[in-house]
């Protein structure tokens, strides 16, 4: 029994450490290095930014966990998959299978899928319950506990609308993505 508990604890610790590191490295490289410093950040500056981001992510996680300590948060796993599928699945499918799909379509697919998933989750029984066992006491506006059945198609629709409203089309880029998706080969530049 203690071995199983130790494995579970080690797994949870590894997942938490991985999430903190990935969040910190994304902030240090993408936000700090590319947006704030415009690609001119030194490695030392990025390491400092990553350390500060690690502490910030950990502190924010602890504060959020304190607010939800008496709640059953198992639904968050399903909701995370809902949000991820709504924002990412349309872009992945269209990138691989639709020649006309472009950057405007990808951005509109991600934004429409993400925003619809977040809004639908916010008005669902996961957040609003009459008995007070959720974050807000009251009647939910929709009855779906996992709104992916609505938000994923909205993401696909957003991708179509964004692509059709944009006139940009790059057949060479589609061919490159198709080769990379099927073989994993990336041409050296």
Helices and strands as residue ranges (DSSP letters): H 2-26, I 27-36, H 43-67, H 75-84, I 85-89, H 90-97, H 103-122, E 128-129, E 136-137, H 148-165, H 171-183
